[in-house]
């Protein structure tokens, strides 16, 4: 079976052509559901960004990796885009006006100093 028969949609063919132009070979072995996932990623992120992921992660001289490997890497783009919002909310919670242990320690030392204690 040729690799062309394993590449379904026009968007996936364009991605395959772009990768080939950049000398980034891939073994195309995706099932129908995986191709739909890839089409969604292409629509969401664009061909250029998916090619960029392969270009950054591919090791020159290594054997071509299967498309399933790259599908997982490309899917990480969705997780990466979702992280900043989660991180921002975590930072907001972390910097809440709650007192931490060092604040309590400093307040206790200040009280002792005020009572004439030797600090």
TIVO-2410 file (N, C-alpha, C; in nm, 3 decimals):
# residues 119
REC num residu      c1      c2      c3 atome chaine
REC   1      X   0.085  -0.117   0.000     N      A
REC   1      X   0.000   0.000   0.000    CA      A
REC   1      X   0.090   0.124   0.000     C      A
REC   2      X   0.066   0.218  -0.087     N      A
REC   2      X   0.150   0.337  -0.095    CA      A
REC   2      X   0.114   0.435   0.014     C      A
REC   3      X   0.208   0.527   0.044     N      A
REC   3      X   0.180   0.626   0.148    CA      A
REC   3      X   0.069   0.719   0.104     C      A
REC   4      X   0.053   0.743  -0.026     N      A
REC   4      X  -0.054   0.830  -0.074    CA      A
REC   4      X  -0.190   0.774  -0.039     C      A
REC   5      X  -0.206   0.640  -0.041     N      A
REC   5      X  -0.335   0.582  -0.007    CA      A
REC   5      X  -0.361   0.588   0.142     C      A
REC   6      X  -0.257   0.611   0.222     N      A
REC   6      X  -0.275   0.621   0.367    CA      A
REC   6      X  -0.304   0.765   0.412     C      A
REC   7      X  -0.298   0.859   0.319     N      A
REC   7      X  -0.320   0.998   0.351    CA      A
REC   7      X  -0.456   1.036   0.293     C      A
REC   8      X  -0.553   1.061   0.382     N      A
REC   8      X  -0.690   1.079   0.338    CA      A
REC   8      X  -0.726   1.213   0.280     C      A
REC   9      X  -0.739   1.313   0.361     N      A
REC   9      X  -0.794   1.441   0.317    CA      A
REC   9      X  -0.690   1.527   0.248     C      A
REC  10      X  -0.739   1.629   0.182     N      A
REC  10      X  -0.651   1.725   0.116    CA      A
REC  10      X  -0.562   1.797   0.218     C      A
REC  11      X  -0.617   1.831   0.333     N      A
REC  11      X  -0.538   1.899   0.437    CA      A
REC  11      X  -0.422   1.812   0.484     C      A
REC  12      X  -0.448   1.683   0.500     N      A
REC  12      X  -0.342   1.591   0.543    CA      A
REC  12      X  -0.239   1.575   0.432     C      A
REC  13      X  -0.285   1.570   0.307     N      A
REC  13      X  -0.191   1.562   0.193    CA      A
REC  13      X  -0.102   1.686   0.189     C      A
REC  14      X  -0.161   1.803   0.213     N      A
REC  14      X  -0.081   1.927   0.214    CA      A
REC  14      X   0.024   1.924   0.325     C      A
REC  15      X  -0.014   1.871   0.442     N      A
REC  15      X   0.081   1.858   0.552    CA      A
REC  15      X   0.194   1.762   0.511     C      A
REC  16      X   0.158   1.650   0.451     N      A
REC  16      X   0.258   1.553   0.407    CA      A
REC  16      X   0.354   1.616   0.306     C      A
REC  17      X   0.299   1.694   0.213     N      A
REC  17      X   0.383   1.761   0.113    CA      A
REC  17      X   0.475   1.863   0.179     C      A
REC  18      X   0.424   1.939   0.275     N      A
REC  18      X   0.505   2.040   0.344    CA      A
REC  18      X   0.619   1.974   0.421     C      A
REC  19      X   0.590   1.861   0.486     N      A
REC  19      X   0.694   1.789   0.559    CA      A
REC  19      X   0.799   1.734   0.463     C      A
REC  20      X   0.754   1.685   0.349     N      A
REC  20      X   0.846   1.632   0.248    CA      A
REC  20      X   0.936   1.742   0.195     C      A
REC  21      X   0.879   1.861   0.172     N      A
REC  21      X   0.958   1.975   0.123    CA      A
REC  21      X   1.066   2.016   0.224     C      A
REC  22      X   1.039   1.995   0.352     N      A
REC  22      X   1.134   2.030   0.457    CA      A
REC  22      X   1.228   1.913   0.489     C      A
REC  23      X   1.220   1.806   0.410     N      A
REC  23      X   1.302   1.685   0.432    CA      A
REC  23      X   1.278   1.626   0.570     C      A
REC  24      X   1.150   1.620   0.607     N      A
REC  24      X   1.109   1.562   0.735    CA      A
REC  24      X   1.017   1.443   0.705     C      A
REC  25      X   1.077   1.326   0.678     N      A
REC  25      X   0.996   1.211   0.640    CA      A
REC  25      X   0.917   1.152   0.756     C      A
REC  26      X   0.798   1.106   0.724     N      A
REC  26      X   0.708   1.044   0.821    CA      A
REC  26      X   0.649   0.918   0.756     C      A
REC  27      X   0.632   0.814   0.835     N      A
REC  27      X   0.560   0.695   0.790    CA      A
REC  27      X   0.412   0.719   0.819     C      A
REC  28      X   0.332   0.729   0.715     N      A
REC  28      X   0.189   0.757   0.733    CA      A
REC  28      X   0.116   0.627   0.759     C      A
REC  29      X   0.062   0.613   0.879     N      A
REC  29      X  -0.002   0.489   0.921    CA      A
REC  29      X  -0.126   0.518   1.006     C      A
REC  30      X  -0.198   0.623   0.977     N      A
REC  30      X  -0.311   0.663   1.060    CA      A
REC  30      X  -0.440   0.597   1.014     C      A
REC  31      X  -0.520   0.556   1.114     N      A
REC  31      X  -0.653   0.507   1.085    CA      A
REC  31      X  -0.748   0.624   1.060     C      A
REC  32      X  -0.871   0.593   1.027     N      A
REC  32      X  -0.970   0.697   0.993    CA      A
REC  32      X  -0.993   0.795   1.108     C      A
REC  33      X  -1.007   0.745   1.228     N      A
REC  33      X  -1.029   0.831   1.344    CA      A
REC  33      X  -0.908   0.920   1.373     C      A
REC  34      X  -0.790   0.863   1.357     N      A
REC  34      X  -0.667   0.941   1.379    CA      A
REC  34      X  -0.652   1.049   1.272     C      A
REC  35      X  -0.693   1.018   1.148     N      A
REC  35      X  -0.688   1.118   1.043    CA      A
REC  35      X  -0.784   1.233   1.073     C      A
REC  36      X  -0.899   1.201   1.129     N      A
REC  36      X  -0.993   1.307   1.168    CA      A
REC  36      X  -0.933   1.394   1.278     C      A
REC  37      X  -0.864   1.331   1.373     N      A
REC  37      X  -0.796   1.407   1.478    CA      A
REC  37      X  -0.691   1.499   1.417     C      A
REC  38      X  -0.615   1.446   1.322     N      A
REC  38      X  -0.512   1.526   1.256    CA      A
REC  38      X  -0.574   1.641   1.177     C      A
REC  39      X  -0.683   1.616   1.108     N      A
REC  39      X  -0.751   1.722   1.033    CA      A
REC  39      X  -0.794   1.834   1.128     C      A
REC  40      X  -0.845   1.798   1.244     N      A
REC  40      X  -0.885   1.898   1.343    CA      A
REC  40      X  -0.764   1.980   1.389     C      A
REC  41      X  -0.652   1.912   1.412     N      A
REC  41      X  -0.531   1.982   1.454    CA      A
REC  41      X  -0.480   2.076   1.344     C      A
REC  42      X  -0.489   2.031   1.219     N      A
REC  42      X  -0.447   2.117   1.107    CA      A
REC  42      X  -0.536   2.241   1.101     C      A
REC  43      X  -0.666   2.222   1.115     N      A
REC  43      X  -0.759   2.336   1.112    CA      A
REC  43      X  -0.733   2.431   1.227     C      A
REC  44      X  -0.705   2.376   1.343     N      A
REC  44      X  -0.689   2.458   1.464    CA      A
REC  44      X  -0.553   2.529   1.469     C      A
REC  45      X  -0.446   2.459   1.431     N      A
REC  45      X  -0.311   2.512   1.446    CA      A
REC  45      X  -0.245   2.552   1.315     C      A
REC  46      X  -0.289   2.493   1.205     N      A
REC  46      X  -0.229   2.524   1.075    CA      A
REC  46      X  -0.113   2.432   1.042     C      A
REC  47      X  -0.093   2.413   0.913     N      A
REC  47      X   0.013   2.325   0.864    CA      A
REC  47      X   0.150   2.371   0.910     C      A
REC  48      X   0.175   2.501   0.904     N      A
REC  48      X   0.308   2.553   0.939    CA      A
REC  48      X   0.347   2.517   1.082     C      A
REC  49      X   0.252   2.530   1.174     N      A
REC  49      X   0.285   2.501   1.314    CA      A
REC  49      X   0.312   2.353   1.335     C      A
REC  50      X   0.238   2.266   1.265     N      A
REC  50      X   0.263   2.123   1.279    CA      A
REC  50      X   0.399   2.086   1.220     C      A
REC  51      X   0.434   2.146   1.107     N      A
REC  51      X   0.566   2.122   1.048    CA      A
REC  51      X   0.675   2.171   1.144     C      A
REC  52      X   0.651   2.285   1.207     N      A
REC  52      X   0.749   2.340   1.302    CA      A
REC  52      X   0.775   2.245   1.419     C      A
REC  53      X   0.669   2.179   1.468     N      A
REC  53      X   0.685   2.082   1.577    CA      A
REC  53      X   0.778   1.969   1.534     C      A
REC  54      X   0.756   1.918   1.414     N      A
REC  54      X   0.841   1.809   1.364    CA      A
REC  54      X   0.984   1.858   1.346     C      A
REC  55      X   1.000   1.977   1.290     N      A
REC  55      X   1.134   2.031   1.266    CA      A
REC  55      X   1.211   2.048   1.397     C      A
REC  56      X   1.142   2.091   1.504     N      A
REC  56      X   1.209   2.111   1.633    CA      A
REC  56      X   1.245   1.978   1.699     C      A
REC  57      X   1.160   1.877   1.683     N      A
REC  57      X   1.180   1.753   1.758    CA      A
REC  57      X   1.251   1.643   1.681     C      A
REC  58      X   1.253   1.652   1.549     N      A
REC  58      X   1.315   1.546   1.470    CA      A
REC  58      X   1.467   1.550   1.488     C      A
REC  59      X   1.526   1.435   1.493     N      A
REC  59      X   1.672   1.424   1.506    CA      A
REC  59      X   1.728   1.385   1.370     C      A
REC  60      X   1.812   1.472   1.311     N      A
REC  60      X   1.868   1.441   1.179    CA      A
REC  60      X   1.940   1.305   1.181     C      A
REC  61      X   1.913   1.227   1.081     N      A
REC  61      X   1.977   1.096   1.070    CA      A
REC  61      X   1.898   0.982   1.132     C      A
REC  62      X   1.802   1.015   1.218     N      A
REC  62      X   1.717   0.910   1.276    CA      A
REC  62      X   1.620   0.858   1.170     C      A
REC  63      X   1.575   0.737   1.190     N      A
REC  63      X   1.475   0.680   1.100    CA      A
REC  63      X   1.345   0.760   1.113     C      A
REC  64      X   1.269   0.770   1.005     N      A
REC  64      X   1.141   0.843   1.012    CA      A
REC  64      X   1.049   0.782   1.117     C      A
REC  65      X   0.984   0.867   1.191     N      A
REC  65      X   0.891   0.821   1.294    CA      A
REC  65      X   0.752   0.804   1.231     C      A
REC  66      X   0.670   0.718   1.289     N      A
REC  66      X   0.535   0.700   1.236    CA      A
REC  66      X   0.447   0.821   1.265     C      A
REC  67      X   0.347   0.840   1.183     N      A
REC  67      X   0.254   0.952   1.200    CA      A
REC  67      X   0.185   0.947   1.337     C      A
REC  68      X   0.165   0.829   1.391     N      A
REC  68      X   0.101   0.818   1.524    CA      A
REC  68      X   0.188   0.885   1.631     C      A
REC  69      X   0.319   0.872   1.619     N      A
REC  69      X   0.411   0.940   1.712    CA      A
REC  69      X   0.390   1.090   1.703     C      A
REC  70      X   0.388   1.143   1.579     N      A
REC  70      X   0.373   1.287   1.562    CA      A
REC  70      X   0.234   1.334   1.599     C      A
REC  71      X   0.133   1.249   1.583     N      A
REC  71      X  -0.002   1.288   1.622    CA      A
REC  71      X  -0.006   1.319   1.772     C      A
REC  72      X   0.065   1.240   1.852     N      A
REC  72      X   0.072   1.267   1.996    CA      A
REC  72      X   0.145   1.400   2.021     C      A
REC  73      X   0.253   1.423   1.949     N      A
REC  73      X   0.328   1.549   1.966    CA      A
REC  73      X   0.242   1.668   1.924     C      A
REC  74      X   0.172   1.654   1.814     N      A
REC  74      X   0.086   1.764   1.768    CA      A
REC  74      X  -0.030   1.787   1.864     C      A
REC  75      X  -0.080   1.681   1.925     N      A
REC  75      X  -0.189   1.695   2.022    CA      A
REC  75      X  -0.144   1.771   2.145     C      A
REC  76      X  -0.013   1.767   2.175     N      A
REC  76      X   0.041   1.843   2.288    CA      A
REC  76      X   0.022   1.993   2.268     C      A
REC  77      X   0.008   2.037   2.143     N      A
REC  77      X  -0.016   2.180   2.118    CA      A
REC  77      X  -0.143   2.226   2.187     C      A
REC  78      X  -0.247   2.141   2.187     N      A
REC  78      X  -0.371   2.177   2.255    CA      A
REC  78      X  -0.349   2.193   2.404     C      A
REC  79      X  -0.272   2.101   2.462     N      A
REC  79      X  -0.244   2.107   2.607    CA      A
REC  79      X  -0.160   2.229   2.640     C      A
REC  80      X  -0.065   2.261   2.553     N      A
REC  80      X   0.021   2.377   2.575    CA      A
REC  80      X  -0.060   2.505   2.574     C      A
REC  81      X  -0.155   2.515   2.483     N      A
REC  81      X  -0.238   2.635   2.476    CA      A
REC  81      X  -0.331   2.646   2.596     C      A
REC  82      X  -0.370   2.533   2.654     N      A
REC  82      X  -0.461   2.536   2.769    CA      A
REC  82      X  -0.388   2.568   2.898     C      A
REC  83      X  -0.258   2.541   2.906     N      A
REC  83      X  -0.182   2.561   3.029    CA      A
REC  83      X  -0.175   2.705   3.078     C      A
REC  84      X  -0.152   2.805   2.995     N      A
REC  84      X  -0.138   2.940   3.049    CA      A
REC  84      X  -0.257   2.986   3.133     C      A
REC  85      X  -0.378   2.954   3.091     N      A
REC  85      X  -0.496   2.994   3.168    CA      A
REC  85      X  -0.496   2.924   3.304     C      A
REC  86      X  -0.463   2.795   3.306     N      A
REC  86      X  -0.458   2.722   3.431    CA      A
REC  86      X  -0.347   2.776   3.519     C      A
REC  87      X  -0.234   2.808   3.461     N      A
REC  87      X  -0.122   2.861   3.537    CA      A
REC  87      X  -0.156   2.997   3.597     C      A
REC  88      X  -0.225   3.081   3.520     N      A
REC  88      X  -0.262   3.213   3.569    CA      A
REC  88      X  -0.355   3.201   3.690     C      A
REC  89      X  -0.449   3.107   3.686     N      A
REC  89      X  -0.539   3.092   3.800    CA      A
REC  89      X  -0.464   3.034   3.920     C      A
REC  90      X  -0.367   2.946   3.893     N      A
REC  90      X  -0.288   2.892   4.004    CA      A
REC  90      X  -0.202   3.001   4.067     C      A
REC  91      X  -0.147   3.089   3.985     N      A
REC  91      X  -0.067   3.201   4.038    CA      A
REC  91      X  -0.156   3.293   4.120     C      A
REC  92      X  -0.275   3.320   4.073     N      A
REC  92      X  -0.367   3.406   4.147    CA      A
REC  92      X  -0.399   3.345   4.283     C      A
REC  93      X  -0.421   3.213   4.287     N      A
REC  93      X  -0.448   3.147   4.416    CA      A
REC  93      X  -0.324   3.152   4.505     C      A
REC  94      X  -0.207   3.133   4.448     N      A
REC  94      X  -0.083   3.129   4.526    CA      A
REC  94      X  -0.052   3.266   4.588     C      A
REC  95      X  -0.086   3.373   4.520     N      A
REC  95      X  -0.056   3.506   4.569    CA      A
REC  95      X  -0.178   3.570   4.635     C      A
REC  96      X  -0.260   3.489   4.695     N      A
REC  96      X  -0.376   3.543   4.764    CA      A
REC  96      X  -0.329   3.615   4.890     C      A
REC  97      X  -0.412   3.699   4.948     N      A
REC  97      X  -0.369   3.778   5.062    CA      A
REC  97      X  -0.353   3.698   5.192     C      A
REC  98      X  -0.356   3.566   5.183     N      A
REC  98      X  -0.336   3.485   5.304    CA      A
REC  98      X  -0.196   3.510   5.359     C      A
REC  99      X  -0.185   3.499   5.487     N      A
REC  99      X  -0.053   3.510   5.550    CA      A
REC  99      X   0.018   3.377   5.542     C      A
REC 100      X   0.147   3.382   5.521     N      A
REC 100      X   0.222   3.258   5.521    CA      A
REC 100      X   0.298   3.246   5.653     C      A
REC 101      X   0.373   3.139   5.670     N      A
REC 101      X   0.440   3.110   5.797    CA      A
REC 101      X   0.545   3.216   5.832     C      A
REC 102      X   0.616   3.267   5.733     N      A
REC 102      X   0.717   3.367   5.765    CA      A
REC 102      X   0.653   3.497   5.814     C      A
REC 103      X   0.534   3.531   5.762     N      A
REC 103      X   0.462   3.649   5.812    CA      A
REC 103      X   0.428   3.630   5.960     C      A
REC 104      X   0.382   3.513   5.996     N      A
REC 104      X   0.346   3.486   6.134    CA      A
REC 104      X   0.470   3.490   6.224     C      A
REC 105      X   0.581   3.435   6.175     N      A
REC 105      X   0.705   3.437   6.253    CA      A
REC 105      X   0.752   3.581   6.276     C      A
REC 106      X   0.749   3.662   6.169     N      A
REC 106      X   0.792   3.801   6.182    CA      A
REC 106      X   0.703   3.878   6.278     C      A
REC 107      X   0.573   3.852   6.275     N      A
REC 107      X   0.481   3.919   6.366    CA      A
REC 107      X   0.511   3.879   6.511     C      A
REC 108      X   0.541   3.752   6.533     N      A
REC 108      X   0.575   3.705   6.667    CA      A
REC 108      X   0.704   3.767   6.718     C      A
REC 109      X   0.803   3.777   6.629     N      A
REC 109      X   0.929   3.839   6.669    CA      A
REC 109      X   0.910   3.987   6.701     C      A
REC 110      X   0.826   4.053   6.624     N      A
REC 110      X   0.799   4.195   6.649    CA      A
REC 110      X   0.731   4.212   6.785     C      A
REC 111      X   0.642   4.122   6.822     N      A
REC 111      X   0.575   4.128   6.953    CA      A
REC 111      X   0.677   4.110   7.065     C      A
REC 112      X   0.766   4.012   7.046     N      A
REC 112      X   0.867   3.988   7.148    CA      A
REC 112      X   0.959   4.109   7.163     C      A
REC 113      X   0.998   4.168   7.053     N      A
REC 113      X   1.084   4.286   7.058    CA      A
REC 113      X   1.012   4.402   7.129     C      A
REC 114      X   0.884   4.413   7.106     N      A
REC 114      X   0.805   4.518   7.169    CA      A
REC 114      X   0.790   4.498   7.319     C      A
REC 115      X   0.800   4.374   7.365     N      A
REC 115      X   0.785   4.346   7.508    CA      A
REC 115      X   0.920   4.354   7.577     C      A
REC 116      X   1.022   4.392   7.503     N      A
REC 116      X   1.153   4.404   7.565    CA      A
REC 116      X   1.228   4.274   7.566     C      A
REC 117      X   1.178   4.175   7.493     N      A
REC 117      X   1.249   4.047   7.485    CA      A
REC 117      X   1.374   4.061   7.400     C      A
REC 118      X   1.469   3.973   7.423     N      A
REC 118      X   1.594   3.974   7.350    CA      A
REC 118      X   1.579   3.887   7.226     C      A
REC 119      X   1.570   3.952   7.110     N      A
REC 119      X   1.549   3.879   6.986    CA      A
REC 119      X   1.671   3.879   6.903     C      A
***
